[in-house]
Amino acid sequence: MLRMEIALILVLAFVAYIYFSAEKKYTRLHRIFSVLLANRRQIDSKK
């Protein structure tokens, strides 16, 4: 179970890196993804 969670976090980090490094205008989708990432970090820090 722990390996799956680590793999998921790594995939999410990779997708976030690709998403935020792309040169484009910030859209509603960008804002939603940013909020989801911020919430995930808060959940991880509470453990």
N, C-alpha and C positions, 0 to 999 in steps of 0.2 A: 504494500500500500504506500509506504513512504517513497519507494522508488518511482511509483507512478506520479505522485505529487511533485517530486523533484523534476521529473521529466516534463510535466505540464508547466511548471514555473519556467523552466528553460525555454520551452517552446513559446510561451507567452512573452518572455523577455526578448526572444529573437524577433517575434512579430512586432513587438513594440519598437524595437530598434529600427527595423525596416520602415515601419509606419512613420515614425517621427523623423527619420533622416531623409525622407523623400521631400523634395522641394515642391511645395504646393501651398495653396491658401488653406487656412484653417476652416473647416466646415462643421456642421452640426455633428457629423459622425466623429470627427476628431475630438470634439468636446465630450461626447458620450464615452468614447474610448478612454479619454483622460480621466474622467470621473470613475469609470470602472477600475482602472489601474490604481487610482488613489484609494478606492475602497478596498481593493485586494491587499494593498500594502498595509492599511490600517488593520485588517483582519489578521494578516500574518504577524504583525507586531504585537498583537494581543495574546498570542499563543505562548 
